[in-house]
Amino acid sequence: MDRMAEVKAEKRLRYRVSGIVQGVGFRPFVYRLAKEAGLSGFIRNTSFGVCIEVQGIEASKLGLFRRDLREKAPPRAKISSVEIEEIAPVPGRDFVIISSNGEGAVQTMVSPDIAVCEDCRRELLDLSDRRYGYPFINCTNCGPRYTIVERIPYDRPYTSMKHFVMCGDCDREYHDPMNRRFHAQPNACPVCGPALLMLDANGKRVDCSDPLGHALDMLWSGLIVAVKGIGGFHLAVNAFDDETVRRLRRRKRREEKPFALMVKSADTAERFCIVSDAERRALCSPEAPVVLLKKKRQEGLAGEIAPCNDRLGIMLPYTPLHVLMMERGPEALVMTSANSSDEPIAIENDEAVSRLENIADYYLVHDRPVYLRCDDSVTVYMSGKLRQIRRSRGYVPAPVLLSSGGPPIFAAGAEIKNTVCLLKGSNAILSQHIGDLKNYEAFSHFRKVADHLQLIFQASPELLVCDMHPSYLSTQWAQEQKGVPLLPVQHHHAHLVSCLAENHSDEPAVGVILDGTGYGVDGTSWGGEILIGDASGAFRFASLEPVPLPGGDAAVAHPWKVAAGYLYHSFGALPELDFLKDKDTTGIAQILEKGINSPLTSSCGRLFDAVAALSGLRSDISYEGQAAVELMLAAGTLEGEPFSWGVVPASSNRWHITVSPLIRDVVSAVRSGADISTISRRFHVTIVDFLYDVIKKAVGFSGIRRVALSGGVFQNALLFEGLIAKLERQGYTVLAHEQVPCNDGGISLGQAVIGREYLKGNYRGVT
């Protein structure tokens, strides 16, 4: 009877917690909180996140539990919502962790793959630890997640670890709530877990007792080793070996595009680069991205790692295998994606041997399957914030939180730098970087990721959204899906809305969208746009004046051809200039005169290409954006008199930014002997000035003082930081990308958010 009275005096609360709360040590954390407070009840994983029930007499202890649940959660946990209800007390004195319940619609998130934590790193290098030197050490605070999970709840049977049976020691850790390996799904040790092995160039196993040591011997001797990591393979070479780096370029068919480096520590990075405190934090963060750092000195590094570039892409070892490699091998390794040309990275052993034939000399592999490809993320620090260039490992699939919820939407993204996006509630779940869909392997990867995202989050989209370009493979894929309505949206409108969405801005803005190309509503190629609008629609207030592009998209790899189009537009003919010597100017002039395969473009990216060619910097390029990057580097700073330009009426309340005066001025500067640096500085000043002028006109027209910057051209630090500084000095609110790339890797977010407005009946498109 006394016991029944005590139960009635107690209070029992049920918590429903959603977010990234599985696979990050959340259940043992809650277990310890409840035990310390003397509360009874339970916690279990569910499809929506975790369910917690706590019961006790003292309101103060229940209140303390409620506070600490949010304030002291594990560092990798991300709580997006907590629902609490009071329920009837039940008998019991213990707090327990009970089995997962996978029933119901999935609402929880999956943690990204996380770099090895300090505790595991310490054990890895401790001679007395049973996991000393074990390259697959992990715990609830680190290790693979997203790339090994087939579906959720995130439990071992649903991961690529399901075939590895834990030994007695690992099993005891796994079931002990006070152990940091409690329910760490990849938990393993040398007795029961994955193992390394070495393969030769033909894929045959190399008989050696120390595969890692053998691989390092190969690296020291100047060979190329394919190394299997978390989200796929890297091609590794000694970064101090000039000849090997050159050989890697030849075999990989990557003539000049920079390679990423893995270095032993942040202190090592400072030997080669200028590293700010913020950049050091990014390097050492659990996400462990590649950070683009300003070069300081070569210190013996191979000159071919990042030719004609003032930055090095640096990352620290983020897997236990990498840590061991950097401890025993060269303190700097080229670690580039294991592929040829623009293919996606290889992920499995047989696939790597097949696809990397004639590239890799040896393969350091293991027997833990990689379920999903996931490239390294690439970031850069600009205008006071770390910004994404390629959002992938370490960040995906952590959601971008939106300002509101709504029905599930799936967006198929663009053609190049493709990502896809799933909206579920107030979460925008962007995929990892997929790549250029014109490549068959990348398109196959796209389809797998599209299916996988919808599967693991159990989402049935009410709408598919795609780019309106009819030739994009992402668009064609979306058109082939049956039973779901489809909305094509304009490319640059999606850029604008992507920027608004990640900044939680539901209000309209003046959008400055600068990129290489995007299909316009008039059927021409856009790329230098001033839009005014929000997710429901936009008005094309201004653009760069349209210029013919001889040869169409094929001209992008040949800036001299792009420049010919601008010259013809500006002069009515092709003037005699040094950069055109030995070029087929007669053929180009004929197709321009006749308008054959010379589509009009307002692209800002192409304007950069044209000036790079005119100034004698680059006639041809070997990777996307190369001419623009080198033009920016030639400038170094914003100074000098701007070239001529104008803003003229295009139609009612629409404007064209005229580039013909600019091109004529550049030609005059070249003929007068001006050097490339002077021309580039003046050119960048001109871009900032005319953008600022047309933004002022757009603000005057609309009354809106919010300015959103998006599009791949804003990866240009000189332009980006210069324009932001000028706008903020005049009191404008500037919105820019931080969580998702400003390039086409962020466009799927904007597409999806536009889709929500469409379902509300608010969508009016771009006018």
C-alpha positions in Angstrom: 0.0 0.0 0.0 2.9 2.4 0.9 4.5 1.6 -2.4 1.3 2.4 -4.3 1.1 5.8 -2.5 4.8 6.5 -3.4 4.1 5.7 -7.1 1.2 8.1 -7.1 3.4 10.8 -5.6 5.9 10.4 -8.4 5.8 12.2 -11.8 6.6 10.5 -15.1 7.6 12.4 -18.2 7.9 11.1 -21.8 10.4 12.8 -24.1 10.4 12.5 -27.8 13.7 13.8 -29.1 14.5 14.2 -32.8 17.6 15.3 -34.6 21.1 13.7 -34.8 20.7 11.6 -31.7 21.6 8.1 -32.8 25.2 6.9 -33.1 26.6 9.8 -31.2 26.6 8.5 -27.6 23.2 10.1 -26.8 21.7 7.0 -25.0 24.6 6.5 -22.6 24.6 10.2 -22.0 20.9 10.1 -21.0 21.5 6.9 -19.0 24.2 8.7 -16.9 22.0 11.8 -16.4 19.1 9.7 -15.2 21.3 7.6 -12.9 23.0 10.7 -11.4 19.5 12.3 -10.7 18.1 9.0 -9.2 15.4 8.8 -11.8 13.8 5.6 -13.1 12.6 4.9 -16.6 14.2 4.0 -20.0 15.5 5.3 -23.3 15.4 3.6 -26.7 16.1 4.5 -30.3 13.0 4.9 -32.4 12.2 5.9 -36.0 11.7 9.5 -35.0 14.8 9.8 -32.8 14.8 8.6 -29.2 12.0 8.1 -26.7 12.9 8.8 -23.1 10.7 8.2 -20.0 11.9 9.5 -16.7 10.2 9.2 -13.3 10.9 10.7 -9.9 9.5 12.4 -6.9 11.6 15.6 -6.8 10.6 18.2 -9.3 14.0 19.8 -9.0 15.7 16.6 -10.3 13.3 16.3 -13.1 13.9 19.9 -14.0 17.7 19.4 -13.8 17.4 16.4 -16.2 15.3 18.5 -18.6 17.9 21.3 -18.6 21.0 19.1 -18.9 19.4 17.1 -21.7 20.0 20.0 -24.0 22.9 21.9 -22.4 25.2 18.9 -21.8 24.4 16.7 -24.8 27.3 15.0 -26.6 29.2 17.4 -28.9 28.1 15.5 -32.1 24.5 15.3 -31.1 22.2 17.9 -32.8 18.8 18.1 -31.1 16.2 19.6 -33.5 13.1 19.1 -31.4 12.0 17.9 -28.0 8.3 17.0 -27.2 7.4 16.4 -23.5 4.2 15.0 -22.1 3.3 13.8 -18.6 2.1 10.2 -18.4 1.0 7.9 -15.6 3.7 6.7 -13.3 4.7 3.0 -13.3 6.4 0.8 -10.7 10.2 0.4 -11.0 13.4 1.8 -9.6 15.9 1.4 -12.4 16.7 3.3 -15.5 17.5 1.1 -18.5 18.4 1.2 -22.2 16.0 -0.9 -24.2 16.1 -2.3 -27.7 15.4 -0.1 -30.7 11.9 0.3 -32.2 12.1 0.7 -35.9 8.4 1.0 -36.4 6.8 4.1 -37.8 8.0 6.9 -40.1 11.6 7.8 -39.8 12.2 11.3 -38.5 15.6 11.1 -36.9 18.8 12.2 -38.7 21.9 10.2 -39.4 25.3 11.5 -38.2 28.0 12.3 -40.8 31.3 10.4 -40.8 33.4 11.9 -38.0 37.1 12.2 -37.7 38.9 10.0 -35.2 38.5 11.5 -31.7 41.4 12.2 -29.3 40.5 9.3 -27.0 40.7 6.8 -29.9 43.9 8.5 -31.2 45.5 8.1 -27.8 44.6 4.4 -27.6 45.7 3.9 -31.2 49.3 5.1 -30.4 49.4 3.4 -26.9 51.6 0.3 -26.9 49.8 -1.1 -23.9 46.3 -0.8 -25.4 44.7 -3.8 -27.0 43.8 -1.7 -30.1 47.4 -0.3 -30.5 48.0 0.3 -34.2 44.5 -0.9 -35.1 43.4 1.1 -38.2 39.7 0.7 -37.6 39.5 1.9 -34.0 36.4 4.0 -33.2 33.8 4.8 -30.5 30.5 6.6 -30.2 32.3 9.9 -30.6 34.0 9.1 -33.9 34.2 6.9 -37.0 32.1 6.1 -40.0 28.3 6.6 -40.0 26.6 7.7 -43.1 28.8 5.8 -45.5 28.1 2.5 -43.8 24.4 2.8 -43.0 21.8 1.0 -45.2 18.8 2.2 -43.2 17.8 3.4 -39.7 17.5 3.0 -36.8 21.3 3.2 -36.8 22.0 -0.3 -35.5 24.7 -2.7 -36.5 22.5 -5.1 -38.4 21.6 -2.2 -40.8 25.3 -1.3 -41.5 28.1 -2.7 -43.5 29.6 -4.0 -40.2 26.8 -6.6 -39.9 29.1 -9.4 -41.1 31.7 -8.8 -38.4 30.8 -10.7 -35.1 32.2 -8.9 -32.0 34.5 -10.8 -29.8 33.8 -11.1 -26.1 35.8 -8.0 -25.1 34.1 -5.8 -27.8 30.7 -7.2 -27.0 31.1 -6.3 -23.3 32.1 -2.7 -24.3 29.2 -2.5 -26.7 26.6 -3.4 -24.0 28.1 -1.3 -21.2 26.2 2.0 -20.9 29.1 3.5 -19.0 31.6 2.7 -21.8 32.2 5.2 -24.6 31.8 2.3 -27.1 28.3 1.5 -25.9 26.4 0.8 -29.1 29.2 2.1 -31.3 28.0 0.2 -34.4 31.4 -0.1 -36.1 33.0 -1.3 -32.8 35.8 -3.8 -33.5 39.3 -4.8 -32.6 42.1 -6.8 -34.3 40.5 -10.0 -33.1 37.1 -9.6 -34.6 37.1 -6.6 -37.0 38.1 -5.5 -40.5 41.7 -6.0 -41.5 44.1 -4.4 -44.0 45.6 -6.2 -47.0 47.9 -5.2 -49.8 47.1 -5.8 -53.5 49.5 -5.4 -56.5 48.7 -3.6 -59.7 46.8 -6.6 -61.0 44.7 -7.0 -57.8 46.5 -10.0 -56.5 47.1 -10.2 -52.7 50.7 -9.3 -51.7 51.9 -11.8 -49.0 53.2 -9.5 -46.2 52.7 -9.4 -42.5 52.4 -5.6 -42.3 50.3 -4.2 -45.2 50.6 -0.7 -44.0 54.3 -0.9 -43.7 54.5 -2.3 -47.2 52.4 0.5 -48.5 54.6 3.1 -46.9 57.7 1.5 -48.3 56.0 1.9 -51.8 55.3 5.6 -51.1 58.9 6.2 -49.9 60.1 4.6 -53.1 58.1 6.9 -55.4 55.1 4.7 -56.3 51.4 5.5 -56.4 49.3 3.7 -53.8 45.5 3.6 -53.8 44.3 3.8 -50.2 40.8 2.7 -49.2 39.3 5.1 -46.6 35.8 5.9 -45.2 34.0 7.1 -48.2 36.1 5.7 -51.0 39.7 5.5 -52.2 42.4 8.1 -52.4 45.5 8.1 -54.6 48.4 8.7 -52.4 52.0 9.8 -53.3 54.9 11.3 -51.4 54.2 15.1 -51.6 58.0 15.8 -51.6 58.6 13.7 -54.8 58.4 15.9 -57.9 58.7 13.1 -60.4 56.0 11.0 -58.7 53.6 13.9 -58.5 54.1 14.5 -62.3 53.6 10.8 -63.0 50.3 10.9 -61.0 49.2 13.9 -63.1 49.9 12.1 -66.4 48.2 8.9 -65.3 45.2 10.6 -63.8 44.9 13.0 -66.8 44.8 16.0 -64.4 47.1 18.4 -66.1 47.0 21.4 -63.7 44.1 21.3 -61.3 45.5 21.4 -57.7 45.9 18.2 -55.7 44.8 18.0 -52.0 47.4 17.4 -49.3 47.2 15.5 -46.1 49.7 16.6 -43.5 50.6 15.2 -40.1 49.3 18.1 -38.0 48.1 21.7 -38.0 51.7 22.6 -37.0 52.9 20.9 -40.2 50.3 22.8 -42.2 51.8 26.1 -40.8 55.2 25.1 -42.3 53.7 25.4 -45.8 50.8 27.9 -45.3 49.5 30.9 -43.4 46.9 29.4 -41.0 44.6 31.7 -39.0 43.0 30.6 -35.7 39.7 30.0 -37.5 41.4 27.9 -40.2 43.2 25.9 -37.6 39.9 25.2 -35.9 38.4 24.0 -39.2 41.4 21.7 -39.9 41.2 20.2 -36.4 37.4 19.9 -36.3 35.5 16.6 -36.3 34.4 17.3 -39.8 38.1 17.5 -40.9 37.5 19.2 -44.3 40.1 20.2 -46.9 40.8 23.8 -46.1 42.2 26.1 -48.9 45.1 27.9 -47.2 47.4 30.7 -48.5 50.8 29.3 -49.5 53.7 30.5 -47.4 56.7 28.5 -48.8 57.2 25.2 -50.6 59.5 23.7 -47.9 60.5 21.0 -50.4 57.0 20.2 -51.6 56.6 19.2 -55.2 56.0 22.2 -57.4 53.3 20.4 -59.4 50.9 20.0 -56.4 49.1 23.3 -57.1 50.7 25.1 -60.0 49.6 28.7 -60.8 47.7 28.9 -57.5 48.3 30.8 -54.3 46.6 28.2 -52.1 47.1 24.6 -51.0 44.2 22.4 -50.1 45.2 20.9 -46.8 43.5 18.3 -44.5 44.6 16.4 -41.4 44.4 12.7 -41.0 40.8 11.9 -40.1 40.8 8.1 -40.0 42.9 5.9 -37.7 44.6 4.5 -40.9 45.5 8.0 -41.9 46.9 8.7 -38.5 49.1 5.6 -38.7 50.2 6.6 -42.2 51.3 10.1 -41.1 53.0 8.7 -38.0 55.2 6.3 -40.0 55.3 7.8 -43.5 56.1 11.2 -45.1 54.6 14.1 -43.1 52.8 15.3 -46.3 51.1 13.1 -48.8 49.1 14.0 -51.9 45.7 12.5 -51.2 43.5 13.0 -54.2 40.3 11.3 -55.1 40.9 7.9 -56.7 39.4 8.4 -60.2 40.3 9.3 -63.7 39.3 12.6 -65.1 35.8 13.6 -63.8 34.7 10.1 -62.7 33.4 9.7 -59.1 35.8 8.1 -56.6 36.1 4.3 -56.4 34.8 2.7 -53.3 35.3 -1.1 -53.4 38.4 -3.2 -53.9 37.5 -4.9 -57.3 36.1 -1.6 -58.6 39.3 0.2 -57.7 41.6 -2.3 -59.3 39.5 -2.2 -62.5 39.0 1.6 -62.7 42.4 2.6 -61.5 44.3 0.3 -63.9 47.3 2.1 -65.3 47.1 4.7 -62.4 47.8 2.9 -59.2 50.9 0.8 -58.6 49.6 -0.8 -55.4 46.4 -0.9 -53.4 46.1 -0.7 -49.6 42.6 -2.1 -49.0 40.4 -3.5 -46.3 37.4 -5.8 -46.0 34.8 -3.4 -44.5 32.4 -2.4 -47.3 31.7 1.2 -48.2 28.0 1.6 -48.8 28.1 5.1 -50.2 30.8 7.2 -52.0 31.6 10.3 -50.1 34.3 12.7 -51.3 36.3 15.0 -49.0 34.6 18.3 -48.2 36.4 21.4 -49.4 36.2 24.7 -47.6 37.7 28.2 -47.7 37.7 31.1 -45.2 36.3 34.3 -46.8 34.8 37.4 -45.4 35.0 36.2 -41.8 33.5 32.8 -42.2 34.4 29.3 -43.3 32.5 28.6 -46.5 31.7 25.4 -48.4 33.2 24.8 -51.8 32.3 21.1 -51.8 30.0 19.9 -49.1 30.5 16.2 -48.5 32.2 13.9 -45.9 31.9 15.3 -42.4 28.9 17.5 -43.1 26.5 15.2 -45.0 23.8 14.2 -44.2 23.5 16.8 -41.3 20.5 18.9 -42.2 20.3 22.5 -43.0 17.6 23.8 -40.7 14.9 25.8 -42.4 12.7 28.5 -40.9 9.6 26.4 -41.2 8.3 22.9 -42.0 6.1 21.5 -44.7 5.5 18.5 -47.0 8.3 16.3 -48.2 10.0 17.5 -51.4 12.8 16.0 -53.5 15.0 18.2 -55.7 17.3 16.7 -58.4 19.9 19.5 -58.5 21.9 20.7 -61.5 24.2 18.9 -64.0 27.6 19.8 -62.8 28.7 19.7 -59.1 25.4 17.9 -58.6 23.8 17.3 -55.2 20.2 16.3 -54.5 18.1 17.6 -51.6 15.3 16.0 -49.5 13.0 18.3 -47.5 11.5 16.6 -44.4 9.8 18.8 -41.9 12.1 21.8 -41.2 15.1 19.8 -42.2 16.8 20.1 -45.6 19.0 17.0 -46.2 21.5 17.7 -48.9 23.4 14.8 -50.4 27.2 14.6 -50.6 28.9 16.0 -53.7 27.9 13.7 -56.7 29.7 15.5 -59.5 29.2 15.9 -63.3 26.3 13.8 -64.4 27.6 13.6 -67.9 29.9 10.9 -66.6 28.1 7.5 -66.5 29.6 6.5 -63.2 28.5 9.8 -61.6 25.0 9.4 -63.0 24.8 5.9 -61.6 25.9 7.3 -58.2 23.3 10.1 -58.5 20.5 7.5 -58.9 21.8 5.4 -55.9 22.0 8.5 -53.7 18.5 9.7 -54.7 17.1 6.3 -53.8 19.1 6.0 -50.6 18.1 9.3 -49.2 14.4 8.6 -49.6 14.9 5.1 -48.2 16.8 5.8 -45.0 14.5 8.8 -44.2 11.4 7.0 -45.4 10.2 10.0 -47.3 7.6 9.9 -50.1 7.9 13.2 -51.8 4.8 15.1 -52.8 6.7 16.9 -55.5 9.9 16.5 -57.5 11.8 19.6 -58.5 14.4 19.9 -61.2 16.2 22.4 -63.3 14.4 23.7 -66.4 17.3 22.8 -68.7 15.9 20.0 -70.9 19.2 18.4 -71.5 20.3 18.0 -67.9 20.4 14.3 -67.0 19.0 15.2 -63.5 16.0 16.8 -65.3 15.5 13.8 -67.5 15.7 11.5 -64.5 13.1 13.5 -62.8 10.8 13.4 -65.8 11.0 9.6 -65.8 9.8 9.2 -62.3 6.2 8.1 -62.2 3.4 9.1 -59.9 4.9 12.3 -58.5 4.2 15.8 -59.8 7.2 17.5 -61.3 8.2 21.2 -61.2 11.0 22.6 -63.4 12.5 25.8 -61.9 14.9 28.4 -63.3 18.5 27.8 -62.4 19.4 31.3 -61.0 16.1 31.5 -59.1 17.2 28.3 -57.3 20.6 29.9 -56.6 18.8 32.9 -55.0 16.5 30.8 -52.9 19.3 28.5 -51.7 21.0 31.6 -50.3 17.8 32.9 -48.6 16.9 29.4 -47.2 20.2 28.8 -45.4 20.0 32.3 -44.0 16.5 31.7 -42.7 15.2 34.6 -44.7 11.6 34.4 -45.9 11.6 37.9 -47.1 12.4 38.9 -50.7 15.9 40.1 -51.6 17.9 41.6 -54.4 19.8 38.6 -55.7 23.1 38.9 -57.4 23.6 35.6 -59.2 26.9 35.1 -61.1 28.0 31.8 -62.6 29.1 30.1 -65.8 25.7 29.2 -67.3 22.1 28.4 -66.5 19.1 27.9 -68.8 17.0 31.1 -68.9 13.2 31.4 -69.3 13.9 33.0 -72.7 15.9 29.9 -73.9 19.2 31.7 -73.8 22.1 31.0 -71.4 22.1 33.3 -68.3 24.8 33.8 -65.8 25.1 37.4 -64.8 21.8 38.2 -63.2 20.2 40.6 -60.8 16.9 39.1 -59.6 14.4 40.6 -57.1 12.3 38.0 -55.3 11.9 35.1 -53.0 10.9 31.4 -53.1 7.6 32.3 -54.7 9.1 34.0 -57.7 11.5 36.5 -59.0 11.8 39.4 -61.4 14.8 39.6 -63.7 15.7 43.3 -63.0 19.0 43.3 -64.8 21.7 41.2 -66.5 24.9 41.4 -68.3 24.2 42.2 -72.0 23.9 39.0 -74.1 27.0 38.1 -76.1 27.5 35.3 -78.7 29.4 32.3 -77.6 31.0 30.7 -80.7 30.8 26.9 -80.5 28.4 27.0 -77.6 29.4 25.0 -74.4 32.5 23.6 -76.2 34.0 27.1 -76.1 34.2 27.0 -72.3 37.5 25.0 -72.4 39.0 27.6 -74.9 38.8 31.1 -73.4 40.3 32.5 -76.7 37.1 31.4 -78.5 35.0 33.1 -75.7 37.1 36.2 -76.1 36.4 36.1 -79.9 32.7 36.3 -79.2 33.1 39.3 -77.0 35.4 41.0 -79.5 33.0 40.4 -82.4 30.1 41.8 -80.3 32.2 44.9 -79.3 34.0 45.7 -82.6 31.8 44.0 -85.2 35.0 42.1 -86.3 38.0 40.4 -84.8 40.8 42.9 -84.3 44.4 41.8 -84.6 45.7 40.9 -81.2 48.7 38.7 -80.1 46.5 36.1 -78.3 44.8 35.3 -81.6 47.9 34.6 -83.5 48.0 31.0 -84.8 44.3 30.6 -84.0 41.6 29.8 -86.6 40.1 33.3 -86.5 38.7 32.9 -90.0 36.5 30.0 -89.0 35.4 31.6 -85.8 34.6 34.9 -87.6 32.5 33.0 -90.1 30.3 31.3 -87.5 29.9 34.6 -85.6 28.9 36.4 -88.8 26.4 33.8 -89.7 25.2 33.2 -86.2 25.9 29.5 -86.5 26.1 27.6 -83.1 26.8 30.9 -81.3 24.1 31.1 -78.6 23.8 34.3 -76.6 25.0 34.3 -73.1 24.9 36.8 -70.2 27.4 34.7 -68.2 29.7 36.5 -65.8 32.0 33.4 -65.8 32.5 33.8 -69.6 33.3 37.5 -69.1 36.2 36.4 -66.8 37.3 33.9 -69.4 37.3 36.5 -72.1 39.4 39.0 -70.2 41.8 36.3 -69.2 42.4 35.4 -72.8 42.5 39.1 -74.0 45.2 39.9 -71.5 47.3 37.0 -72.7 46.9 35.0 -69.5 45.0 31.9 -70.7 43.9 30.8 -74.2 42.9 27.3 -73.1 42.1 25.7 -69.7 42.5 22.2 -68.3 39.9 22.4 -65.5 36.7 24.4 -64.9 37.3 28.0 -63.7 41.1 27.9 -64.2 41.2 31.1 -66.2 39.1 33.0 -63.7 41.2 31.7 -60.8 44.5 32.8 -62.4 43.0 36.2 -63.4 42.1 36.7 -59.7 45.6 35.7 -58.6 47.1 38.1 -61.1 45.2 41.0 -59.6 46.0 40.3 -55.9 44.2 43.4 -54.8 41.4 45.8 -55.7 42.9 49.0 -56.9 43.2 51.2 -60.0 40.7 53.0 -62.3 37.8 51.0 -63.5 37.3 50.3 -67.2 34.3 51.8 -68.9 30.8 50.2 -68.6 27.2 51.3 -68.6 23.8 50.3 -67.4 21.2 50.9 -70.1 17.5 50.1 -70.4 16.7 46.7 -71.9 12.9 47.1 -71.6 10.4 48.4 -69.1 12.0 48.4 -65.7 14.8 46.1 -67.0 18.4 46.9 -67.5 21.5 45.6 -69.3 25.0 46.0 -67.9 27.0 46.8 -71.1 30.3 45.0 -71.4 31.3 46.2 -74.8 32.9 49.4 -73.4 34.9 47.3 -70.9 36.1 44.9 -73.7 37.2 47.9 -75.9 39.1 49.4 -72.9 40.8 46.1 -72.2 42.0 45.9 -75.8 43.3 49.4 -75.6 45.2 48.6 -72.4 46.7 45.5 -74.0 47.8 47.4 -77.0 49.4 50.1 -74.8 51.5 47.5 -73.1 49.7 47.3 -69.7 50.7 44.2 -67.8 48.3 41.4 -66.8 48.2 42.4 -63.1 47.2 45.9 -63.9 44.5 44.8 -66.3 43.2 42.2 -63.8 43.1 44.7 -60.9 41.2 47.2 -63.0 38.8 44.5 -64.3 37.9 43.4 -60.7 37.4 47.0 -59.6 35.0 47.4 -62.6 33.0 44.3 -61.7 32.5 45.5 -58.1 31.6 49.0 -59.3 29.0 48.0 -61.9 27.4 45.5 -59.6 27.2 48.0 -56.8 25.6 50.5 -59.2 23.0 48.1 -60.5 22.2 46.9 -57.0 21.5 50.5 -56.0 19.1 50.8 -58.9 17.4 47.5 -57.8 17.1 48.8 -54.3 15.6 52.0 -55.5 13.1 50.2 -57.7 12.1 47.6 -55.0 12.7 49.3 -51.7 14.5 46.1 -50.5 17.9 46.6 -48.8 18.7 42.9 -48.4 21.2 41.6 -51.0 21.8 37.9 -51.6 25.0 36.7 -53.3 25.1 33.3 -55.0 26.7 31.5 -58.0 30.1 30.0 -58.5 31.7 33.3 -59.5 31.5 34.3 -55.8 34.2 31.7 -55.0 36.5 34.6 -56.2 37.6 36.0 -52.9 38.7 39.3 -54.3 35.3 40.0 -55.9 33.3 38.4 -53.0 35.0 40.3 -50.2 35.3 43.5 -52.1 31.6 43.6 -53.0 30.4 42.7 -49.5 32.6 45.4 -47.9 31.3 48.0 -50.3 27.6 47.0 -49.7 28.0 46.8 -45.9 29.7 50.2 -45.7 26.5 51.6 -47.3 24.2 49.9 -44.8 22.9 47.0 -46.9 22.2 43.6 -45.3 24.2 41.1 -47.2 23.3 37.4 -47.3 25.8 34.9 -48.5 26.4 31.1 -48.4 28.2 29.4 -45.5 26.5 26.0 -45.0 26.1 25.0 -48.6 28.3 25.9 -51.7 27.5 29.1 -53.6 28.2 27.0 -56.8 25.8 24.5 -58.3 26.4 22.2 -55.3 23.9 24.3 -53.4 21.3 24.7 -56.0 19.2 21.6 -55.0 18.4 23.3 -51.7 16.8 26.3 -53.5 14.9 24.0 -55.9 13.4 22.1 -53.0 12.3 25.3 -51.1 10.7 26.7 -54.2 8.8 23.4 -54.5 7.2 24.1 -51.1 5.9 27.5 -52.3 4.5 25.8 -55.4 2.5 23.4 -53.3 1.1 26.3 -51.3 -0.1 27.8 -54.6 2.2 30.8 -54.4 4.7 30.0 -57.2 4.8 32.4 -60.1 8.2 31.6 -61.6 10.7 34.1 -63.0 9.4 37.0 -65.0 
